[in-house]
Amino acid sequence: MTKHVARKRFGQNFLVAPDIIAGIIAAIAPFPGDNLVEIGPGLGALTGPLLEKLGRLQVVEIDRDLIATLRRNFPPERLTIHEGDALRFDFAGLGAGLRVVGNLPYNISTPLLFHLAQYALQVRDMHFMLQKEVVDRMVASPGGGEYGRLSVMLQYRFEMERLFPVPALAFDPAPKVDSAIVRMIPRPTESLLAQDEDLFARVVLAAFGQRRKMLRNTLGKLIGAADLAALDIAPTARAEELATAEFVKIANFINAQANSAVTGA
């Protein structure tokens, strides 16, 4: 059988280290009956061990050659294959209590994380292997260079935990960077305090759009310096200095002002 050649356009690097595979399966802790979907199963390094623990598994894969391999190796009554791009896949159709796992391609990891965040209300947890630098940004705290839009938007909706590193040599072909495993658990609905989440997202995007500039400049079209000061947020601060809750506070203030203008209150 011809060996599958990793395709750069799909960001393919196949996990081959047995100890790392075992560690990921232990972290996921799959249980029979779990509603679990794997993104980018590749050659099935995680798929096989997951199926040993589960009755059935769903996967999302874009590469037709890999799909053919998966169909040869796993029975259709146990493995449901959704052919297509995970960036455009509607995870809402997979039901509630969804557990999402995967070795996410480096080249689409950030947009894919934003796409998956849309389905947080029906997700139980997510476990991903990502480029270490991406995981560092996901779990970063305010005040550092790694803290940015990705940090704020994901930490608003998820509890984040970096689990363990994965060296480049655990893959074939080996990427030029190390990876890490991250666990994401949706936060309770009652803790999501942004009154208008689209507005919250716009505030965060504007603030980090020119991250070296002060908030009075980056957010000047949305909120005045005096109003920032009234919220106990320094107009001279930069986006990386604000915690997620402070971005929520700004967005809710702008939302309240807009509603008052509409009602004439």
C-alpha positions in Angstrom: 0.0 0.0 0.0 1.3 3.4 -1.0 2.3 5.7 1.9 0.1 8.8 2.2 2.2 11.9 1.4 1.4 14.8 3.8 -0.2 17.7 2.0 1.0 21.1 2.9 -2.2 22.9 1.8 -4.1 20.9 4.4 -1.4 21.5 7.1 -0.9 17.8 7.5 1.5 16.5 10.2 0.6 13.0 11.4 1.0 12.1 15.1 3.1 8.9 15.5 4.4 8.9 19.1 2.6 6.1 21.1 3.3 7.8 24.5 1.8 11.1 23.3 -1.2 9.3 21.8 -1.8 7.5 25.1 -1.5 10.8 27.0 -4.0 12.5 24.8 -6.5 9.7 25.2 -6.1 9.7 29.0 -6.7 13.5 29.0 -9.9 13.2 27.0 -11.1 10.2 29.0 -13.6 9.0 26.5 -16.5 6.9 27.8 -19.0 4.7 25.9 -22.0 6.8 24.8 -20.1 10.1 24.6 -21.1 12.3 21.7 -17.6 12.8 20.4 -16.3 14.3 17.1 -12.7 14.3 15.9 -11.5 17.0 13.6 -8.9 16.0 11.1 -8.4 12.3 12.0 -5.7 11.9 9.4 -4.4 8.4 9.4 -6.3 7.5 12.5 -3.7 7.8 15.2 -6.3 9.0 17.7 -9.3 7.5 15.9 -8.4 3.9 16.7 -7.7 4.4 20.4 -10.9 6.5 20.7 -13.0 3.8 19.1 -11.6 1.3 21.6 -13.2 3.4 24.3 -16.4 4.5 22.5 -19.2 2.7 20.8 -19.3 5.2 17.9 -17.3 8.2 16.7 -17.8 11.0 14.2 -15.0 12.6 12.3 -14.6 15.6 10.0 -12.0 15.2 7.3 -11.3 17.1 4.1 -8.7 14.9 2.4 -10.4 12.3 0.1 -7.4 10.0 0.2 -7.4 9.9 4.0 -11.2 9.4 3.9 -10.7 6.3 1.7 -8.1 5.0 4.2 -10.4 5.6 7.2 -13.2 3.7 5.4 -10.9 0.7 4.8 -9.7 0.6 8.4 -12.9 1.3 10.3 -16.4 -0.1 9.9 -19.1 2.5 8.9 -21.5 1.4 11.7 -18.9 2.7 14.2 -17.2 5.5 12.4 -19.3 8.3 10.7 -17.2 10.4 8.3 -18.3 13.9 7.5 -16.4 14.9 4.3 -15.6 18.6 4.2 -13.8 21.6 5.6 -14.1 22.0 9.4 -14.1 25.8 9.0 -17.4 25.5 7.2 -18.9 22.5 9.0 -22.1 23.0 11.0 -21.3 21.4 14.3 -24.8 22.3 15.5 -26.1 19.3 13.6 -24.2 16.9 15.8 -26.4 17.4 18.9 -25.9 18.4 22.5 -23.2 17.4 25.0 -20.7 17.5 22.2 -17.1 16.6 22.9 -14.7 17.9 20.2 -11.1 16.7 19.8 -8.4 17.0 17.2 -4.9 17.7 16.0 -5.8 21.0 14.4 -3.9 22.1 11.3 -1.6 25.0 12.2 -2.5 27.0 9.1 -6.2 27.3 10.1 -6.1 26.9 13.9 -7.1 30.5 14.8 -10.1 30.9 12.5 -11.2 27.3 13.4 -11.1 28.1 17.1 -13.3 31.2 16.4 -15.7 29.0 14.3 -15.9 26.4 17.1 -16.6 29.0 19.7 -20.0 29.7 18.1 -21.1 26.2 19.2 -20.0 26.5 22.8 -23.6 26.2 24.2 -23.9 22.7 22.9 -20.3 21.6 23.8 -19.3 19.7 26.9 -15.5 20.1 26.3 -12.8 20.4 23.7 -9.3 18.9 23.6 -6.9 20.1 20.9 -3.3 19.8 19.9 -2.1 23.1 18.5 1.1 24.9 17.8 2.6 25.8 21.2 2.6 29.5 20.5 -1.1 29.4 19.8 -1.8 27.6 23.0 0.4 30.2 24.8 -1.8 32.9 23.4 -5.0 31.1 24.3 -4.2 30.8 28.0 -2.2 34.1 28.3 -2.9 36.6 31.1 -3.2 40.3 30.7 0.1 42.3 30.6 2.2 40.2 28.2 2.9 40.1 24.5 1.1 36.8 24.1 -2.1 38.2 25.4 -4.4 39.4 22.6 -7.7 39.1 20.8 -7.6 35.3 20.8 -7.0 35.2 24.5 -9.9 37.5 25.4 -12.5 36.0 23.0 -11.8 32.4 24.0 -11.4 33.1 27.7 -14.7 34.9 27.7 -16.4 31.8 26.7 -14.2 28.9 27.9 -12.2 27.9 30.9 -8.7 27.2 29.4 -6.1 24.7 30.6 -2.8 23.9 29.0 -2.2 20.2 29.6 1.3 19.2 28.3 3.8 19.9 25.5 4.2 17.8 22.4 7.7 17.8 20.7 8.0 18.2 16.9 9.5 14.7 16.7 6.2 13.2 17.7 5.0 13.9 14.2 5.7 12.6 10.7 6.7 14.8 9.0 8.1 16.7 11.9 6.9 20.4 11.9 9.3 23.2 12.6 7.6 24.1 15.9 6.5 22.3 19.0 2.9 21.7 20.0 0.8 21.5 23.1 -2.5 20.0 24.3 -5.2 22.4 25.5 -8.5 21.7 27.3 -11.4 24.1 26.8 -14.6 23.8 28.9 -17.5 26.2 28.1 -18.2 28.6 30.9 -21.8 28.6 32.4 -24.2 30.8 30.6 -24.8 32.9 33.6 -21.1 34.0 33.6 -21.4 35.4 30.1 -22.2 39.0 31.0 -21.8 40.8 27.7 -25.2 42.2 26.8 -24.4 42.3 23.1 -21.7 39.7 22.2 -21.3 41.1 18.7 -20.5 44.5 20.1 -18.2 43.0 22.7 -16.3 41.3 19.8 -16.1 44.6 17.9 -14.6 46.3 21.0 -12.0 43.7 21.4 -11.1 43.7 17.7 -10.8 47.5 17.7 -8.7 47.6 20.8 -6.2 45.0 19.5 -6.3 46.3 15.9 -3.4 48.6 16.8 -2.3 47.1 20.1 0.6 49.6 20.7 -1.8 52.5 20.7 -3.8 53.7 23.7 -7.4 52.9 24.2 -8.4 56.5 23.8 -7.2 56.2 20.2 -8.2 52.6 19.3 -11.7 52.9 20.9 -12.2 56.6 20.2 -15.0 56.0 17.7 -16.8 53.8 20.2 -16.3 55.5 23.6 -14.8 58.7 24.8 -11.8 59.0 27.1 -13.9 60.5 29.9 -16.3 57.6 29.8 -13.4 55.2 30.0 -12.1 57.0 33.0 -15.6 56.9 34.6 -15.5 53.1 34.2 -12.2 53.1 36.1 -10.3 52.2 32.9 -7.3 54.4 32.1 -7.7 56.0 28.6 -4.0 55.8 28.3 -3.9 52.0 28.8 -3.3 49.6 26.0 -5.5 46.6 25.1 -3.1 44.1 26.5 -3.5 45.6 30.0 -7.2 44.9 30.2 -8.8 41.8 31.6 -11.7 40.2 29.8 -14.2 41.6 32.3 -13.0 45.1 31.5 -13.7 44.6 27.8 -17.2 43.4 28.8 -17.7 46.5 31.0 -16.8 48.8 28.0 -19.1 47.0 25.6 -22.0 47.0 28.1 -21.5 50.8 28.6 -21.6 51.4 24.9 -24.6 49.2 24.5 -26.5 51.0 27.3 -25.6 54.4 25.8 -26.9 53.3 22.4 -30.2 51.9 23.9 -30.7 55.2 25.8 -30.2 57.2 22.6 -32.8 55.0 20.9 -35.4 55.2 23.7 -34.6 58.9 24.4 -34.0 58.1 28.1 
